[in-house]
């Protein structure tokens, strides 16, 4: 692995098998220069960014960000991956670094920006919000600032975005729309059945998992069509009339707001999941 560019003592660009990568590792570039071979035992992270645009953004990030902020981002990503027990898309380094850099700048200027999704993110993305709170603690400690809980919400959304399969790291607006759509659907369910859902229950957590995948398809315009089972659909519709009415309200909302027609397959799954949620909520 031969160095093609040294960014600082801890970050280099290397060429391997005809492809350029960015490599991070403490002291990996100490007393190194272009053309030298790196010590592979010092590698902590290798970035292989597919598009030219992503590579250029990442290089700009490395050139422009203070080293202390880069180290904070590395620490946050490592912590978040451990807490969430999943790998995050490499673009999270750029999006998080950008967010943190401007959050610190706003703090220095005394500017406070309120996040309108605080309640929704706490409710629907608990693990990511917890990781976001830990990230804020690290930022405050490393940079001698006092960022508040609302920054944890913004960081949580970046983590959700970076952990979603099938959604590019640049599409944070999709996660925001998903959060709003999820809240709208849960509001319909709550009012339709006139119930207060137990948000700490396993049934609620399971339903929310199914709902997130459904909402992701809506916002990204990805249809679910498994061929359909008309007989099963009619049977479930007849057996669970109240769940059917609720799903019709949800489908009307989605069609009007997102120009997305909810298929019979999706209506069937929603009816079953909503009915199960209501049964568990009553017990």
VOPAGU-2260 file (C-alpha; in pm, 1 decimal, decimal comma):
REM VOPAGU-2260
SITE   aa  ch    i         X         Y         Z
SITE  UNK   A    0       0,0       0,0       0,0
SITE  UNK   A    1     183,6     303,8    -133,0
SITE  UNK   A    2     112,3     658,0     -13,2
SITE  UNK   A    3     -13,8     898,3    -279,9
SITE  UNK   A    4     -93,5    1186,2     -41,5
SITE  UNK   A    5     -29,1    1270,4     324,4
SITE  UNK   A    6    -305,4    1473,1     493,8
SITE  UNK   A    7    -160,0    1467,6     845,5
SITE  UNK   A    8      17,5    1224,5    1078,1
SITE  UNK   A    9    -297,3    1013,1    1109,6
SITE  UNK   A   10    -450,9    1019,1     760,0
SITE  UNK   A   11    -314,0     928,6     415,8
SITE  UNK   A   12    -442,8     847,2      69,7
SITE  UNK   A   13    -300,8     521,9     -65,4
SITE  UNK   A   14    -323,7     325,7    -387,2
SITE  UNK   A   15    -397,0     -45,1    -380,9
SITE  UNK   A   16    -484,5    -264,7    -679,6
SITE  UNK   A   17    -524,9      43,7    -897,0
SITE  UNK   A   18    -782,5     203,3    -663,6
SITE  UNK   A   19    -737,7     500,2    -431,8
SITE  UNK   A   20    -838,5     469,6     -66,9
SITE  UNK   A   21    -819,5     696,1     236,8
SITE  UNK   A   22    -663,6     532,2     541,9
SITE  UNK   A   23    -679,0     645,5     905,0
SITE  UNK   A   24    -459,7     527,8    1191,3
SITE  UNK   A   25    -277,9     693,1    1478,9
SITE  UNK   A   26      71,9     789,5    1362,4
SITE  UNK   A   27      30,2     604,8    1032,4
SITE  UNK   A   28     192,3     889,7     835,6
SITE  UNK   A   29     451,3     998,0    1092,0
SITE  UNK   A   30     772,8    1086,6     903,2
SITE  UNK   A   31     617,7     945,1     582,8
SITE  UNK   A   32     589,9    1105,1     241,0
SITE  UNK   A   33     444,5    1030,1    -101,1
SITE  UNK   A   34     573,7     700,7    -240,1
SITE  UNK   A   35     643,8     542,6      99,3
SITE  UNK   A   36     472,4     220,9     206,2
SITE  UNK   A   37     245,9     240,1     513,1
SITE  UNK   A   38     267,6      17,6     819,0
SITE  UNK   A   39     -51,0    -188,2     779,4
SITE  UNK   A   40     -55,4    -276,5    1149,8
SITE  UNK   A   41    -141,9      89,5    1222,6
SITE  UNK   A   42    -455,0      92,4    1003,3
SITE  UNK   A   43    -771,7     171,5    1199,9
SITE  UNK   A   44   -1010,7     253,5     914,5
SITE  UNK   A   45   -1005,6     228,1     535,3
SITE  UNK   A   46   -1245,7     440,1     328,3
SITE  UNK   A   47   -1338,9     332,8     -22,0
SITE  UNK   A   48   -1578,3     595,8    -153,9
SITE  UNK   A   49   -1739,2     490,1    -480,6
SITE  UNK   A   50   -1819,4     817,3    -653,3
SITE  UNK   A   51   -1580,2    1093,8    -752,6
SITE  UNK   A   52   -1807,2    1344,8    -576,1
SITE  UNK   A   53   -1789,4    1146,7    -249,1
SITE  UNK   A   54   -1410,4    1121,8    -272,4
SITE  UNK   A   55   -1374,6    1494,8    -336,7
SITE  UNK   A   56   -1603,8    1581,0     -46,1
SITE  UNK   A   57   -1408,0    1349,6     180,7
SITE  UNK   A   58   -1072,9    1499,8      75,8
SITE  UNK   A   59   -1210,5    1851,7     130,1
SITE  UNK   A   60   -1326,3    1739,1     473,9
SITE  UNK   A   61    -977,2    1610,7     559,7
SITE  UNK   A   62    -807,2    1924,6     431,2
SITE  UNK   A   63   -1038,9    2175,2     598,0
SITE  UNK   A   64   -1144,8    2023,1     931,3
SITE  UNK   A   65    -932,6    2084,5    1242,6
SITE  UNK   A   66    -757,7    1764,5    1350,9
SITE  UNK   A   67    -927,7    1776,8    1692,1
SITE  UNK   A   68   -1271,3    1766,6    1525,3
SITE  UNK   A   69   -1170,1    1476,4    1300,0
SITE  UNK   A   70   -1058,0    1280,2    1606,9
SITE  UNK   A   71   -1390,2    1356,8    1779,1
SITE  UNK   A   72   -1585,0    1231,1    1477,2
SITE  UNK   A   73   -1379,0     909,5    1469,6
SITE  UNK   A   74   -1452,2     854,3    1838,1
SITE  UNK   A   75   -1825,2     919,6    1793,3
SITE  UNK   A   76   -1857,7     682,4    1496,2
SITE  UNK   A   77   -1670,8     407,8    1681,2
SITE  UNK   A   78   -1895,1     455,3    1986,0
SITE  UNK   A   79   -2214,7     463,3    1777,0
SITE  UNK   A   80   -2127,3     147,5    1582,9
SITE  UNK   A   81   -2062,3     -34,5    1910,9
SITE  UNK   A   82   -2385,5      90,3    2072,1
SITE  UNK   A   83   -2603,6      22,7    1768,1
SITE  UNK   A   84   -2422,4    -302,4    1686,5
SITE  UNK   A   85   -2404,0    -216,9    1315,7
SITE  UNK   A   86   -2167,4     -64,6    1062,5
SITE  UNK   A   87   -2240,2     289,1     948,2
SITE  UNK   A   88   -2197,2     415,3     592,9
SITE  UNK   A   89   -1858,4     584,0     545,8
SITE  UNK   A   90   -2024,0     910,4     444,2
SITE  UNK   A   91   -2123,0     957,3     809,5
SITE  UNK   A   92   -1769,8    1085,5     873,8
SITE  UNK   A   93   -1827,1    1373,8     633,7
SITE  UNK   A   94   -2186,0    1453,7     734,1
SITE  UNK   A   95   -2113,4    1432,5    1107,0
SITE  UNK   A   96   -1792,3    1634,3    1080,1
SITE  UNK   A   97   -1973,9    1902,9     884,0
SITE  UNK   A   98   -2258,0    1912,4    1136,9
SITE  UNK   A   99   -2027,4    1921,0    1440,0
SITE  UNK   A  100   -1803,3    2188,0    1288,3
SITE  UNK   A  101   -2096,1    2425,1    1232,9
SITE  UNK   A  102   -2253,2    2335,5    1568,7
SITE  UNK   A  103   -1930,1    2445,5    1738,3
SITE  UNK   A  104   -1921,0    2761,3    1524,6
SITE  UNK   A  105   -2282,0    2845,7    1614,5
SITE  UNK   A  106   -2207,5    2783,7    1981,8
SITE  UNK   A  107   -1911,5    3024,4    1966,5
SITE  UNK   A  108   -2139,3    3286,4    1808,0
SITE  UNK   A  109   -2417,2    3230,0    2062,7
SITE  UNK   A  110   -2661,4    3107,4    1796,7
SITE  UNK   A  111   -2918,8    2846,4    1904,1
SITE  UNK   A  112   -3119,6    2651,1    1645,0
SITE  UNK   A  113   -3419,4    2451,0    1767,2
SITE  UNK   A  114   -3486,4    2108,5    1618,6
SITE  UNK   A  115   -3861,1    2052,9    1557,1
SITE  UNK   A  116   -3824,2    1672,0    1569,3
SITE  UNK   A  117   -3703,6    1632,1    1929,4
SITE  UNK   A  118   -4007,1    1440,5    2053,1
SITE  UNK   A  119   -4034,9    1220,9    1742,1
SITE  UNK   A  120   -3667,0    1121,2    1737,8
SITE  UNK   A  121   -3672,3    1034,4    2109,1
SITE  UNK   A  122   -3982,3     824,1    2049,8
SITE  UNK   A  123   -3897,5     645,2    1725,1
SITE  UNK   A  124   -3516,6     624,9    1731,2
SITE  UNK   A  125   -3435,1     555,4    2095,2
SITE  UNK   A  126   -3099,9     375,5    2042,6
SITE  UNK   A  127   -2975,6     638,7    1797,6
SITE  UNK   A  128   -3088,3     917,3    2031,9
SITE  UNK   A  129   -2898,8     755,2    2320,5
SITE  UNK   A  130   -2588,8     739,7    2099,3
SITE  UNK   A  131   -2650,5    1103,8    2005,7
SITE  UNK   A  132   -2656,6    1202,7    2373,5
SITE  UNK   A  133   -2327,3    1022,1    2430,8
SITE  UNK   A  134   -2186,4    1199,2    2123,2
SITE  UNK   A  135   -2287,3    1536,8    2268,7
SITE  UNK   A  136   -2118,4    1444,0    2596,3
SITE  UNK   A  137   -1798,0    1363,3    2405,3
SITE  UNK   A  138   -1815,3    1687,3    2205,3
SITE  UNK   A  139   -1872,2    1894,9    2519,0
SITE  UNK   A  140   -1584,1    1721,7    2695,4
SITE  UNK   A  141   -1336,5    1736,1    2405,6
SITE  UNK   A  142   -1411,4    2092,0    2296,2
SITE  UNK   A  143   -1503,8    2260,2    2627,7
SITE  UNK   A  144   -1854,0    2359,0    2516,6
SITE  UNK   A  145   -2204,4    2297,7    2648,6
SITE  UNK   A  146   -2418,0    2178,6    2357,2
SITE  UNK   A  147   -2768,9    2076,4    2462,7
SITE  UNK   A  148   -2994,0    1777,4    2402,1
SITE  UNK   A  149   -3124,1    1915,1    2072,9
SITE  UNK   A  150   -2781,9    1848,7    1918,1
SITE  UNK   A  151   -2827,6    1484,4    2019,4
SITE  UNK   A  152   -3141,7    1478,2    1804,5
SITE  UNK   A  153   -2956,9    1608,7    1498,6
SITE  UNK   A  154   -2671,4    1362,5    1549,2
SITE  UNK   A  155   -2923,5    1079,1    1593,1
SITE  UNK   A  156   -3075,3    1159,6    1252,6
SITE  UNK   A  157   -2729,4    1141,3    1093,3
SITE  UNK   A  158   -2679,2     799,5    1256,9
SITE  UNK   A  159   -3017,7     675,6    1133,4
SITE  UNK   A  160   -2931,6     794,2     784,5
SITE  UNK   A  161   -2591,1     623,4     791,7
SITE  UNK   A  162   -2734,6     292,7     912,1
SITE  UNK   A  163   -3018,1     262,3     660,1
SITE  UNK   A  164   -2976,6       8,7     381,5
SITE  UNK   A  165   -3067,1     136,5      37,2
SITE  UNK   A  166   -3049,5     504,0     126,4
SITE  UNK   A  167   -2745,7     709,9      31,8
SITE  UNK   A  168   -2557,5     900,6     298,6
SITE  UNK   A  169   -2640,6    1229,1     127,8
SITE  UNK   A  170   -3018,0    1184,6     178,0
SITE  UNK   A  171   -3076,6    1312,5     529,7
SITE  UNK   A  172   -3401,9    1472,4     412,7
SITE  UNK   A  173   -3536,9    1119,3     354,9
SITE  UNK   A  174   -3481,3    1034,4     721,9
SITE  UNK   A  175   -3653,2    1357,6     824,9
SITE  UNK   A  176   -3951,8    1278,2     601,9
SITE  UNK   A  177   -3959,5     921,4     738,8
SITE  UNK   A  178   -3976,4    1055,7    1093,2
SITE  UNK   A  179   -4264,0    1290,6    1006,9
SITE  UNK   A  180   -4453,4    1017,0     819,3
SITE  UNK   A  181   -4410,2     771,0    1106,6
SITE  UNK   A  182   -4547,7    1026,4    1351,0
SITE  UNK   A  183   -4846,2    1099,4    1124,2
SITE  UNK   A  184   -4930,1     727,4    1095,1
SITE  UNK   A  185   -4899,5     668,4    1470,6
SITE  UNK   A  186   -5130,6     966,2    1530,6
SITE  UNK   A  187   -5393,5     814,3    1299,0
SITE  UNK   A  188   -5371,9     479,5    1481,8
SITE  UNK   A  189   -5396,0     640,0    1826,1
SITE  UNK   A  190   -5700,4     852,1    1737,4
SITE  UNK   A  191   -5873,6     579,6    1535,5
SITE  UNK   A  192   -5861,8     327,6    1819,7
SITE  UNK   A  193   -5884,7     591,3    2096,2
SITE  UNK   A  194   -5597,9     429,5    2285,3
SITE  UNK   A  195   -5279,1     530,3    2458,9
SITE  UNK   A  196   -5007,1     298,3    2334,9
SITE  UNK   A  197   -4747,1     155,5    2570,9
SITE  UNK   A  198   -4431,2     281,3    2405,3
SITE  UNK   A  199   -4211,5      69,2    2633,6
SITE  UNK   A  200   -4374,1    -260,1    2532,1
SITE  UNK   A  201   -4213,9    -521,0    2306,3
SITE  UNK   A  202   -4526,3    -516,0    2087,2
SITE  UNK   A  203   -4485,1    -143,3    2025,2
SITE  UNK   A  204   -4116,2    -188,5    1942,9
SITE  UNK   A  205   -4190,5    -470,2    1697,3
SITE  UNK   A  206   -4464,0    -268,8    1527,4
SITE  UNK   A  207   -4237,5      33,8    1499,0
SITE  UNK   A  208   -3972,1    -177,6    1327,8
SITE  UNK   A  209   -4223,6    -293,6    1064,8
SITE  UNK   A  210   -4357,2      59,6    1026,1
SITE  UNK   A  211   -4010,1     207,5     966,0
SITE  UNK   A  212   -3951,0     -28,5     673,4
SITE  UNK   A  213   -4294,3      56,7     533,0
SITE  UNK   A  214   -4229,9     430,8     563,2
SITE  UNK   A  215   -3884,5     394,8     407,8
SITE  UNK   A  216   -4046,7     240,4     100,0
SITE  UNK   A  217   -4299,2     525,0      81,9
SITE  UNK   A  218   -4044,8     804,8     104,8
SITE  UNK   A  219   -3797,2     638,6    -132,6
SITE  UNK   A  220   -4083,5     535,5    -368,5
SITE  UNK   A  221   -3995,3     164,0    -352,8
SITE  UNK   A  222   -4298,5     -58,5    -410,0
SITE  UNK   A  223   -4362,9    -385,9    -228,7
SITE  UNK   A  224   -4542,3    -624,4    -460,3
SITE  UNK   A  225   -4520,3    -995,2    -386,4
SITE  UNK   A  226   -4801,5   -1090,0    -621,4
SITE  UNK   A  227   -5074,4   -1056,0    -361,3
SITE  UNK   A  228   -5317,5   -1300,4    -206,7
SITE  UNK   A  229   -5666,0   -1167,0    -276,3
SITE  UNK   A  230   -5838,7   -1435,1     -69,3
SITE  UNK   A  231   -5619,6   -1369,5     235,5
SITE  UNK   A  232   -5665,8    -994,2     196,2
SITE  UNK   A  233   -6047,0   -1024,9     192,7
SITE  UNK   A  234   -6041,3   -1261,8     489,3
SITE  UNK   A  235   -5826,5   -1029,0     702,6
SITE  UNK   A  236   -6032,3    -726,7     592,1
SITE  UNK   A  237   -6351,1    -904,8     703,6
SITE  UNK   A  238   -6204,7   -1035,1    1029,4
SITE  UNK   A  239   -6043,8    -707,1    1139,1
SITE  UNK   A  240   -6282,2    -433,0    1016,1
SITE  UNK   A  241   -6152,4    -166,5    1253,1
SITE  UNK   A  242   -5791,5    -229,9    1149,7
SITE  UNK   A  243   -5906,2    -214,9     785,8
SITE  UNK   A  244   -6071,3     125,3     842,1
SITE  UNK   A  245   -5753,8     250,3    1008,1
SITE  UNK   A  246   -5537,4     130,7     718,3
SITE  UNK   A  247   -5768,8     306,7     471,1
SITE  UNK   A  248   -5711,8     633,8     658,4
SITE  UNK   A  249   -5335,8     575,2     650,0
SITE  UNK   A  250   -5344,1     491,3     278,1
SITE  UNK   A  251   -5541,8     808,9     200,8
SITE  UNK   A  252   -5290,8    1020,0     393,3
SITE  UNK   A  253   -4996,0     861,2     211,3
SITE  UNK   A  254   -5155,3     899,7    -131,7
SITE  UNK   A  255   -5232,4    1265,9     -70,3
SITE  UNK   A  256   -4902,4    1362,6      89,6
SITE  UNK   A  257   -4649,4    1139,0     -86,4
SITE  UNK   A  258   -4820,0    1052,5    -416,0
SITE  UNK   A  259   -4771,5     685,4    -329,2
SITE  UNK   A  260   -5044,3     424,9    -376,7
SITE  UNK   A  261   -5040,4     170,4     -94,8
SITE  UNK   A  262   -5068,1    -175,3    -251,6
SITE  UNK   A  263   -5299,0    -450,2    -126,3
SITE  UNK   A  264   -4992,9    -640,7      -4,1
SITE  UNK   A  265   -4891,9    -343,2     207,8
SITE  UNK   A  266   -5247,1    -289,6     333,0
SITE  UNK   A  267   -5263,7    -656,1     430,9
SITE  UNK   A  268   -4938,8    -639,8     628,6
SITE  UNK   A  269   -5047,6    -315,3     794,3
SITE  UNK   A  270   -5385,0    -462,2     898,0
SITE  UNK   A  271   -5217,9    -765,7    1053,6
SITE  UNK   A  272   -4951,7    -563,6    1235,2
SITE  UNK   A  273   -5199,7    -303,7    1362,4
SITE  UNK   A  274   -5439,0    -572,5    1486,5
SITE  UNK   A  275   -5151,6    -748,5    1667,2
SITE  UNK   A  276   -5046,2    -419,9    1824,0
SITE  UNK   A  277   -5399,0    -351,5    1948,6
SITE  UNK   A  278   -5432,8    -702,5    2092,7
SITE  UNK   A  279   -5103,4    -671,3    2278,6
SITE  UNK   A  280   -5193,3    -322,8    2397,4
SITE  UNK   A  281   -5516,4    -452,1    2553,0
SITE  UNK   A  282   -5345,6    -730,4    2748,9
